Amino acid sequence: MIQLSILKIIGYGPWTLTLGSDREHALQILQASLYKEIQRLFSEKNCLVFLNRADEFFVVSNGLTLNDHIEIQKSLAKSFDIGLSVSIGYGNSPFAANLKAHDGKKNEIVLNQEHNIFGYIDEESPKSVSIMHLDVDDLTSRRKTNSPYEISSIIFSLYAKISKFFLEKNSLTFFMGGDNFMIVASDDAKNSIEEFILSVKQENEITLNCGIGNAKTSREAVKLATKSLDTIREIRDSGKAKPAVYELSC
């Protein structure tokens, strides 16, 4: 069972129009500042925030209660003029949790009216999460023949491919910057990762490494996934045959 919290800026479109036409720089500053603060507040509670769109954030919120969410909403309200809604859901897969959170917001299942919190929360059932951390092996060599923008185009095309493949496995993919991706993964996704890595190598001539972390909370799972990825690099650098996938659990 996994718990997911989706934060979204309330009335963002109409609010941006009040800033006039010369607003884009201000919006980018706001979005970056908002992401920084949301990440800080949730990471202090052993969670990790994934940037879905600049006005929307996904949090694997295993272990967080309704009161935890209220506390974070209060803190954000003090720091920003804009408001955010929170939709909470849980399920046996990341995508199922996403659907339940969406259903709670769509049908206005109110958990706390004052702080715009909707959805469904299960504070009793044990939660767990698997995170897959992927990166491109030896992207540096491509920079010898491709410009920075061409590299970005390759990475975004890869992002679309990863997202589509793992959505069919009831999993959620997020671009983390550089050549790094994280997948909030179902068991089906973990069982399919070697197949996916092979297909990308054959079809796109791109080699991927994948570290997997399994834990009760998202921050701990990401820590283990990144440690797994670091282990793959260490094995590679030692001259031994590196595995494409390495997995750690706690």
N, C-alpha and C positions, 0 to 999 in steps of 0.2 A: 504494500500500500504506500502511495506517495501523495503528499499534499503540495498543491501549487497555489500561489497567490499572484494574481495579475493586477498590476497597478496601471491606471490610465488617467491622463490629464483630463479633467472635466471641462467641457465646452471650449476646447483648445482653438478650434477654427474661428468661431466668433470673437474670442478674446484676442487672437492675433490681429484681427482687422482693426481693433482699437488702437494699435500701435502705429498705424500709417504704413506707407509703402516702404519706407526706409527702415525695415524691421528685421531683416534676415540675420544680421550680425547679432542683434539682441536675442533673437530666438535661439541661435546656436549657443550663445553664452548661457542662456537659461537652461537649455536642455543638458549641456555638459555639467552645469552646477547641480542640477536636479539628480542626474545619474550618480554623480559623486556622492551626494548626501544619502540617497537611497541605498547605494552599495555599502556605505559606512554603517548606516543604521541596522541593516539586515545582517551584515557580516559580523557585527558585534553579538548577534544572536545565533551565530554558527550557521548562517545561510549564505547563499550566493545569489546575486542578481544577474539576470541575463537581459541585455538590451534587445528587445524585439523590434521596436521602432522607436524613434526619438521621443514619441509621446506615450510609449507603452513599455512596461517592464515585467518580466517573468521572474518569479522567485520560487525556488524549491524550498518551501517553508516548513519542512518536517520539524516537528517539535515545538512549533509556535502556536500559542493559544490565541483566542480572540482578544484577550487583554494585551498580548504582545503587539498585535496589529493596531489596536487602539493607541497604544503608547507611541508607536512609530508615526501614526497619522497625526497625533498631537504635535510631535516634534517637527514634522514636515510643515504643518500649518503655521508654526511660528517662524519658519525660515523662508517661506515662499508665499507670494500673493495669490498664486493659482492653487486650485484644489485638485485632489486626486481621489478617484474611486478605487476600492480594492474588491476584487472578486476572488473568493477562495473555493477551491474544489479538491476532491481527493478521488483516487481510483487505483485500479490494479496496474495501470500503465500511465506514463506521462501524458499521452494524448487523451486518455479517458479523464484524467484529472483536469486537463484543459477544457474539455467539453463540459464537465460538471461545473467548473467555475464560470464558464460562459453562460450556461443555463441559469445559474443563480443570479447573474447580473441581468440577463434578458428578461427573466420572469420576476425580477425585483424581490428575490428572497432576501429580506433584510436581516442582517445580523446585528448591525448597529447603525441606526439612522443618522445620528449626529455626525458620525465620522465616515459616512458613505461606504460602509462595508457590507458586502453582499455575499451570497453563496451558501456553501455547506462546509461545516468544519467537524472533524471527528478527532477529539483530543484523547481518545482512549486507545484506539487500535495502534499497534506498533507500526512504525513507518520505516522505510528503507529506500535508498536511491542508488542507482548505478549511473556513473558518468563516464563517458568515453571522450578522451582528449586526443584529437587527431592533429598531426602537423604534416607538412610536405617535406619529404626527405631531400636534402641538398637543393633547396630552392636557389641558393647562392649561385650555383653554376648556370642557372637560366638567366641571371642578370648579365652574363657575358654576351648574350645574344638578343635579349629582350629589354626594352625600355621599362622604366618603373610603371608606366600606365599599362603597358602590355601585360606585365606581371599581375597587376591588379585585375585585369580582365580575365586572366587565367584563373585567379583565385575566386572571383565572383561566379564564374561558370562552374567551378568545382563546388562552391557553396550550394548552388541551385541543384546540382546533381546529388549531393549528400542529403540535402533537405528532402528532396522528392523520394529518394530511396528509403530513408529511415522514417518518414511520415507513414509509409505503408507498413512499417514495423511498429506503429503506435508510439513513435519517439519524436523528440523535439530537438532540432539542430539550431545552434547559434554560432555566428561568426564572432570570434574573440579578438580579431585584429591580427595583422601580420599574415602568417600562413597557418593560423590556429583556429580550430573549430572544436566546440564541445557539444556532445549529444547527451541529452537526458534520456537514458536508454531503457527499453523494455528488455526482457530476457530474449525475445525474438531478435531484437537488434544486436545484442551481444553475440548471439549464435550466428548472425549473418555477416559480421564485420570482416572476417577473412575473405569471404566471397566478394564483398564489396571492394576491398583493397585490391584483390586480384583483377577485378573488372576494370577498375580505374587505371591500373598499370597497363593492361592490355589495350584499352580503348583510348586512353589519353596520355600514355607514357609518363605518368606521374606515380611516384612511389610514396605511399602514405605510411606513417607510423601511428600506432594507436595504443595509448595507455588507458587502462580501465581501473576505476576505483569503485568499490562497493562499501557503503556505510549507512548509518542511520540518518545522518544529516548531510546536506549538500556541500557545505564547506569541507567537511572531512572527506567526502567522496571525491571532490575535486582535488584535494591535497594528494590522495592516493593515486588518482588518475595521472596527475602531473609527475608524481614520483615514479610511476610505472613508465611514463614516457621518457623520463630522465634515465631510467635503467636501460631502456632500449638504446639510447644514445651511448651510454657507458659501454654496453656490450659491443656496439658498432666500433667505437673508438679504440677498444682493446684489440681489435683485429679479428674477433670471433664472428661467426655467422650470426647476424642479429635476427631476432624474431620480429615479425610484423606487429604482433600484439603481445602485450604483457599486462597481467591483471593482479591487483592487490585488493584485499578485503580486510575489514576489521569488525 
